[in-house]
């Protein structure tokens, strides 16, 4: 990850923490694996204690809060209890995120 992208990710995480007060935020995908190219997006999984609204609505709020970003972004929301349960199953994205992702907050 380039220093410029790293700075943008840190700023995005700070904004997400202010907006959602998450339990954890993970970076996953090509940026976390060190395989990102110039057009790669930033994949974030935001894990909250409770989903106070649908994950889709929370993602919309997140995109609005991060509207000034300069990199493509994909944000997924999960409730902490569901994340922990699904992370135990090796066939799930949550398992991959927990094993290979980079914990940015929490």
C-alpha positions as CSV (number, residue, x, y, z in Angstrom):
1,X,0.0,0.0,0.0
2,X,1.4,3.4,-1.0
3,X,2.0,6.0,1.8
4,X,-0.7,8.1,0.2
5,X,-3.3,5.3,0.3
6,X,-2.3,4.5,3.9
7,X,-2.9,8.1,4.9
8,X,-6.3,8.0,3.2
9,X,-7.2,4.7,4.9
10,X,-6.3,6.1,8.3
11,X,-8.5,9.1,7.7
12,X,-11.4,6.8,6.5
13,X,-11.0,4.7,9.7
14,X,-11.1,7.7,11.9
15,X,-14.3,9.0,10.3
16,X,-15.9,5.5,10.5
17,X,-15.0,5.3,14.2
18,X,-16.5,8.7,14.8
19,X,-19.7,7.8,12.9
20,X,-20.3,4.2,14.0
21,X,-18.2,3.5,17.1
22,X,-17.3,0.0,15.8
23,X,-15.9,-3.0,17.7
24,X,-13.4,-3.6,14.9
25,X,-12.5,-2.5,11.4
26,X,-10.5,-4.8,9.2
27,X,-8.7,-4.0,5.9
28,X,-9.0,-7.1,3.6
29,X,-8.5,-8.0,0.0
30,X,-5.7,-7.0,-2.3
31,X,-4.6,-4.0,-0.2
32,X,-4.2,-6.2,2.9
33,X,-2.4,-8.9,0.9
34,X,0.1,-6.4,-0.6
35,X,-1.1,-7.3,-4.1
36,X,-2.9,-4.0,-4.9
37,X,-2.4,-2.3,-8.2
38,X,-3.0,1.3,-9.1
39,X,-6.7,0.7,-9.7
40,X,-7.3,-1.5,-6.7
41,X,-10.1,-0.6,-4.3
42,X,-9.9,-0.5,-0.5
43,X,-12.0,-3.2,1.2
44,X,-13.1,-2.6,4.7
45,X,-15.2,-4.7,7.0
46,X,-16.7,-2.7,9.9
47,X,-17.9,-4.8,12.8
48,X,-20.4,-3.1,15.2
49,X,-21.8,-4.4,18.5
50,X,-25.3,-4.3,17.1
51,X,-26.7,-3.4,13.7
52,X,-29.0,-0.5,14.5
53,X,-30.1,-0.4,10.9
54,X,-29.6,-2.7,7.9
55,X,-26.1,-3.2,6.7
56,X,-27.0,-1.6,3.4
57,X,-28.2,1.6,5.1
58,X,-25.1,1.7,7.3
59,X,-22.9,1.3,4.2
60,X,-24.8,4.2,2.5
61,X,-24.1,6.4,5.6
62,X,-20.5,5.4,5.5
63,X,-20.1,6.2,1.8
64,X,-21.7,9.6,2.5
65,X,-19.3,10.2,5.4
66,X,-16.4,9.3,3.1
67,X,-17.6,11.0,0.0
68,X,-14.4,13.0,-0.4
69,X,-12.2,9.8,-0.7
70,X,-9.9,9.5,-3.6
71,X,-9.7,5.8,-3.8
72,X,-12.4,3.2,-4.8
73,X,-13.9,1.8,-1.7
74,X,-16.0,-1.3,-0.7
75,X,-17.4,-1.3,2.9
76,X,-19.2,-4.2,4.5
77,X,-20.9,-4.1,7.9
78,X,-21.4,-7.0,10.2
79,X,-22.8,-7.4,13.8
80,X,-20.1,-8.6,16.2
81,X,-22.0,-11.8,17.2
82,X,-22.6,-12.8,13.6
83,X,-19.0,-12.0,12.7
84,X,-17.7,-14.2,15.4
85,X,-20.0,-17.1,14.6
86,X,-19.2,-16.9,10.9
87,X,-15.5,-16.5,11.4
88,X,-15.4,-20.0,12.9
89,X,-16.4,-21.4,9.5
90,X,-13.4,-21.7,7.1
91,X,-15.7,-21.3,4.0
92,X,-16.8,-17.7,4.9
93,X,-15.5,-14.3,4.1
94,X,-15.5,-13.5,7.8
95,X,-13.0,-16.3,8.4
96,X,-10.8,-15.0,5.6
97,X,-11.0,-11.5,7.0
98,X,-10.1,-12.6,10.5
99,X,-7.2,-14.8,9.2
100,X,-5.8,-12.6,6.5
101,X,-7.1,-9.1,7.1
102,X,-5.3,-6.3,8.9
103,X,-7.0,-5.0,12.0
104,X,-7.1,-1.2,11.8
105,X,-9.3,-0.5,14.8
106,X,-10.3,-2.5,17.9
